[in-house]
Amino acid sequence: MTAHSGRPAKATLLQTIKAVCSAFMGVRRLEEQGAATLSPAKVIVVGIVCAALLVTTLIVVVRLVTG
């Protein structure tokens, strides 16, 4: 919100995607922690979408290689 409210700003969708992707790799930058609050609903949805994309990509790659 504003600087005067005392609350950290809510994370944007792009920040949520970056946080989920970095969590998939096991890496998270220190400056990202606490910079914005992540919405649990956004994290769950983005996590499910990223997991589905990862599985689909792996299936496609394996089918192309074994082909």
C-alpha positions in Angstrom: 0.0 0.0 0.0 1.4 3.4 1.0 4.6 4.0 2.9 2.6 5.4 5.8 0.4 2.4 6.4 3.2 0.3 7.9 2.4 -2.7 5.8 4.6 -4.1 3.1 3.3 -3.9 -0.5 1.5 -7.0 -1.9 3.6 -8.9 -4.4 2.7 -8.6 -8.1 2.0 -11.6 -10.2 5.5 -11.4 -11.7 7.1 -11.3 -8.3 5.0 -14.4 -7.3 6.1 -16.3 -10.4 9.8 -15.4 -9.7 9.4 -16.6 -6.1 7.8 -19.9 -7.1 10.4 -20.6 -9.9 13.3 -19.8 -7.6 11.7 -22.1 -5.0 11.5 -24.9 -7.6 15.3 -24.5 -8.1 15.9 -24.1 -4.3 17.4 -20.6 -4.6 16.0 -17.4 -3.2 17.7 -14.0 -3.1 18.0 -12.3 0.2 16.6 -9.0 -1.1 13.4 -10.7 -2.2 12.6 -12.0 1.3 10.3 -9.6 3.0 10.2 -7.1 0.1 6.6 -7.9 -0.6 4.0 -10.2 0.9 3.1 -13.1 -1.2 -0.6 -14.1 -1.3 -1.0 -17.8 -0.5 -3.7 -18.2 -3.2 -1.4 -16.7 -5.8 1.5 -19.0 -4.7 -0.7 -22.1 -4.9 -2.1 -21.3 -8.3 1.3 -20.3 -9.8 2.9 -23.4 -8.2 0.3 -25.7 -9.7 0.7 -24.1 -13.2 4.5 -24.2 -12.9 4.4 -27.9 -11.9 2.1 -28.8 -14.8 4.5 -26.9 -17.2 7.5 -28.7 -15.8 5.9 -32.2 -16.1 4.6 -31.4 -19.6 8.0 -30.2 -20.7 9.7 -33.3 -19.3 7.2 -35.6 -21.0 7.8 -33.9 -24.4 11.6 -34.0 -24.0 11.5 -37.7 -23.1 9.3 -38.5 -26.1 11.5 -36.6 -28.4 14.6 -38.3 -27.2 13.2 -41.8 -27.1 11.2 -41.2 -30.2 
